[in-house]
């Protein structure tokens, strides 16, 4: 027994020394890198996850060819989001245009240990009724249907960031920040291809409860104050998941900042986590990784219901 205890203590001591040596080696490696080299490396390692790194404002954004584009979007994703540590306010706008029902949705809030906002542009294969909105899978628009989007996101401390791009899914995520969705102010603008599409979108905004005070129309461009989103009345179970997820998000944010405390810049912290704890790094970029799992959960649920004769 005594001999076994000595062996365990020796292994623990050896492990601590090895971890300290490896940690010092990673810190030196990052400190020896040029700033441009760091940003290029961060951008390279996040590309497979569907994101790119904005070194000017130090946030992650989605790429045009992100794998999430194939997943599309449906109401079920928003319903499941709090169970995957994603707590946000959303504004879905449905409208009919060119023989299809379109969905342009705005989000702002907490995504794991990331705080940020999104604009997503999707459409159905045809016209769907209002009753079918929650059961329809909307696909991302094609390259020919991309729209010019932009939004300004401001935090509770007054710091603001602006992003603008022709996209189908415009995003900005800040790593290591914890917020409540109500702490973020978002003003989004979309330039439509023609006045008919712009009028259809404005009509969808009105159906979502927005008035002329919450939007500005300038030709084919519509600016929406997403901060004015009316808080949804969540059920008890959803309120529990939102609170529980935010509790975990706060802890993981503090843990991330503590682990990466040798550095202050986002690219340094991300590279340090990438080299030191690759598993934790993959969890860092799970802003929208729940799409695939939601698809699987939904299919399994539908199969069970079919067996019971409920569908």
C-alpha positions in Angstrom: 0.0 0.0 0.0 2.8 2.4 0.9 4.7 1.5 -2.2 1.6 2.2 -4.3 1.1 5.6 -2.6 4.8 6.5 -3.4 4.2 5.6 -7.1 1.1 7.7 -7.3 2.9 10.7 -5.7 5.8 10.3 -8.1 3.4 10.2 -11.1 1.6 13.3 -9.8 4.9 15.2 -9.3 6.1 14.1 -12.8 2.8 15.2 -14.3 2.9 18.6 -12.6 6.5 19.2 -13.8 5.7 18.1 -17.3 2.6 20.3 -17.5 4.5 23.3 -16.2 7.3 22.7 -18.7 4.8 22.3 -21.6 2.9 25.5 -20.5 6.1 27.5 -20.4 7.1 26.2 -23.8 3.7 27.2 -25.3 3.9 30.7 -23.8 7.3 31.2 -25.3 6.1 29.9 -28.6 3.3 32.4 -28.8 5.4 35.3 -27.5 7.9 34.7 -30.3 5.2 34.9 -33.0 4.7 38.1 -35.0 1.2 39.7 -34.7 0.3 39.0 -38.3 1.4 35.4 -37.9 -0.8 35.0 -34.8 -3.9 36.3 -36.6 -3.2 34.2 -39.7 -2.8 31.1 -37.5 -6.1 31.8 -35.6 -7.9 32.3 -38.9 -6.5 29.1 -40.2 -7.6 26.9 -37.2 -11.1 28.3 -37.0 -11.9 28.0 -40.8 -12.9 24.3 -40.5 -15.5 25.4 -38.0 -17.1 27.8 -40.4 -15.6 31.0 -39.0 -13.0 33.6 -39.7 -11.1 36.0 -37.4 -11.4 39.7 -37.6 -8.1 41.0 -36.2 -9.1 44.6 -36.3 -12.0 44.2 -33.8 -10.9 40.9 -32.3 -14.1 38.9 -33.0 -15.1 35.8 -34.9 -17.4 35.9 -37.9 -19.0 33.3 -40.2 -17.7 32.5 -43.6 -19.8 32.3 -46.8 -18.9 28.6 -47.3 -19.5 27.7 -43.6 -20.9 24.1 -43.1 -23.8 25.6 -41.3 -25.1 26.7 -44.6 -26.2 23.2 -45.5 -28.1 22.8 -42.2 -30.6 25.6 -43.0 -32.8 26.8 -40.1 -36.0 26.0 -38.3 -37.9 27.0 -35.2 -36.7 23.9 -33.5 -33.1 25.3 -33.4 -34.3 28.3 -31.3 -36.3 26.0 -29.1 -33.3 23.7 -28.4 -30.7 26.5 -28.1 -30.8 27.1 -24.3 -30.1 23.4 -23.8 -26.8 24.0 -25.6 -25.7 27.0 -23.6 -27.0 29.5 -26.2 -29.2 32.1 -24.6 -30.3 34.9 -26.9 -33.2 37.1 -27.9 -34.4 36.5 -31.5 -36.6 38.3 -34.0 -37.8 36.1 -36.8 -39.4 38.0 -39.8 -41.4 35.9 -42.2 -42.6 37.3 -45.6 -43.7 36.0 -49.0 -41.7 37.1 -52.1 -41.2 35.6 -55.6 -43.3 32.5 -54.8 -41.4 31.6 -51.6 -41.8 32.3 -47.9 -38.6 34.0 -46.6 -37.2 34.1 -43.1 -34.8 36.8 -42.0 -34.0 36.3 -38.4 -31.9 38.5 -36.0 -30.3 37.1 -32.8 -28.2 38.7 -30.0 -27.0 37.2 -26.7 -24.7 34.6 -25.2 -23.3 31.6 -27.2 -21.3 29.5 -24.7 -18.4 31.6 -23.7 -19.0 34.0 -26.6 -21.2 37.0 -26.8 -22.5 38.3 -30.1 -25.2 38.7 -32.7 -26.4 37.3 -36.0 -28.4 37.9 -39.1 -29.6 34.9 -41.0 -31.3 34.9 -44.4 -33.3 31.8 -45.5 -36.3 30.8 -47.6 -38.7 27.8 -48.0 -39.2 25.9 -51.2 -42.5 27.6 -51.7 -45.2 29.5 -49.9 -46.0 28.2 -46.5 -48.8 29.2 -44.1 -48.3 30.8 -40.8 -49.2 27.5 -39.1 -46.3 25.8 -40.9 -43.7 28.3 -39.8 -42.5 26.2 -36.8 -42.4 22.9 -38.8 -40.7 24.1 -42.0 -37.0 23.8 -42.6 -35.8 27.0 -44.3 -32.7 26.6 -46.5 -30.0 29.2 -46.7 -30.2 31.5 -49.8 -28.0 30.8 -52.8 -25.1 33.0 -53.9 -27.4 34.9 -56.3 -29.8 35.7 -53.5 -27.3 37.1 -51.0 -28.2 40.5 -49.4 -26.1 43.3 -48.2 -26.3 43.2 -44.4 -24.8 45.2 -41.6 -25.3 45.7 -37.9 -23.9 47.7 -35.0 -23.6 45.9 -31.7 -23.1 47.8 -28.5 -22.5 46.4 -25.0 -23.6 47.6 -21.6 -20.2 49.3 -21.1 -20.7 51.4 -24.3 -18.2 49.6 -26.5 -19.6 49.2 -30.1 -18.6 47.2 -33.1 -19.9 47.3 -36.7 -19.8 44.7 -39.4 -21.1 44.9 -43.0 -21.0 42.3 -45.7 -23.0 40.7 -48.5 -23.9 37.5 -46.8 -26.5 34.8 -45.9 -25.4 34.6 -42.2 -23.7 37.7 -40.9 -22.2 37.2 -37.4 -19.9 38.7 -34.8 -18.8 36.7 -31.7 -16.6 37.9 -28.9 -14.8 35.2 -26.9 -14.5 35.4 -23.1 -17.4 37.9 -22.7 -20.5 37.2 -20.6 -23.7 39.2 -21.1 -27.4 38.9 -20.8 -29.2 39.4 -24.1 -30.9 42.5 -22.7 -27.4 44.0 -22.2 -26.8 44.2 -25.9 -28.1 46.9 -28.3 -28.3 45.8 -31.9 -29.2 48.0 -34.9 -29.3 46.0 -38.1 -29.7 47.1 -41.8 -30.5 45.1 -44.9 -30.5 46.3 -48.5 -33.0 44.4 -50.6 -32.8 43.8 -54.3 -36.0 45.8 -55.1 -38.8 47.7 -53.6 -41.2 44.8 -53.7 -39.0 42.7 -51.5 -38.4 45.6 -49.2 -42.2 46.2 -48.8 -42.8 42.5 -48.2 -40.1 42.5 -45.4 -41.6 45.7 -43.8 -45.0 43.9 -43.8 -43.4 40.9 -42.1 -41.9 43.3 -39.5 -45.3 44.7 -38.7 -46.7 41.2 -38.4 -43.9 40.5 -35.8 -45.2 43.4 -33.7 -42.9 46.2 -35.0 -44.0 49.7 -35.7 -42.6 52.6 -37.7 -40.8 53.8 -34.6 -38.7 50.6 -34.5 -37.6 50.8 -38.2 -36.2 53.2 -40.8 -36.9 52.8 -44.5 -34.6 54.4 -47.0 -35.3 53.2 -50.5 -34.5 49.5 -50.7 -32.7 49.6 -47.3 -34.4 48.9 -44.0 -32.8 49.5 -40.6 -34.3 47.7 -37.6 -33.7 48.4 -34.0 -33.4 44.8 -32.7 -33.0 46.1 -29.2 -36.7 46.8 -29.2 -37.5 43.0 -29.4 -40.3 42.3 -27.1 -39.3 39.6 -24.6 -40.9 36.3 -25.4 -43.0 34.6 -22.7 -41.0 31.5 -22.2 -42.4 28.4 -20.5 -41.1 27.3 -17.1 -38.9 24.6 -18.6 -37.3 27.1 -21.1 -36.8 29.7 -18.4 -35.0 27.0 -16.3 -32.7 26.1 -19.2 -31.9 29.7 -19.9 -31.0 30.4 -16.3 -29.1 27.2 -15.9 -27.2 27.7 -19.2 -26.2 31.3 -18.2 -25.0 30.0 -14.9 -22.7 27.6 -16.7 -21.7 30.2 -19.3 -20.6 32.6 -16.6 -18.5 29.9 -14.9 -16.9 28.8 -18.2 -16.1 32.4 -19.1 -14.3 32.9 -15.9 -12.5 29.6 -16.3 -11.4 30.6 -19.8 -10.0 33.9 -18.6 -8.3 32.2 -15.7 -6.7 29.5 -17.9 -5.5 31.9 -20.5 -4.5 34.6 -17.9 -0.8 34.8 -19.2 -2.2 36.8 -22.2 -4.7 39.6 -22.8 -5.2 39.7 -26.5 -7.9 37.4 -28.0 -5.6 35.8 -30.6 -3.0 35.1 -27.9 -5.7 33.5 -25.6 -7.2 31.4 -28.4 -3.8 30.1 -29.6 -2.8 29.3 -26.0 -5.9 27.3 -25.5 -5.5 25.6 -28.9 -2.0 24.4 -28.0 -2.6 23.7 -24.3 -6.1 22.2 -24.3 -7.4 21.2 -27.8 -10.6 19.7 -26.4 -11.5 23.0 -24.7 -10.6 24.9 -27.9 -13.2 22.9 -29.8 -15.9 23.7 -27.3 -15.0 27.4 -27.6 -16.2 27.3 -31.3 -19.5 25.7 -30.7 -21.5 28.8 -31.4 -23.8 26.9 -33.8 -22.6 23.3 -33.6 -25.9 22.2 -32.2 -27.5 22.2 -35.7 -26.4 18.6 -36.5 -27.5 17.3 -33.1 -30.8 19.1 -33.3 -31.5 17.4 -36.7 -30.8 14.0 -35.2 -32.9 14.7 -32.1 -35.8 15.9 -34.3 -35.7 12.9 -36.6 -35.6 10.5 -33.6 -38.6 12.3 -32.0 -40.5 12.1 -35.3 -39.8 8.4 -35.6 -41.0 7.7 -32.1 -44.2 9.7 -32.7 -44.8 7.8 -35.9 -44.5 4.5 -34.1 -47.1 5.7 -31.6 -49.4 6.8 -34.4 -49.2 10.5 -33.4 -48.1 11.8 -36.8 
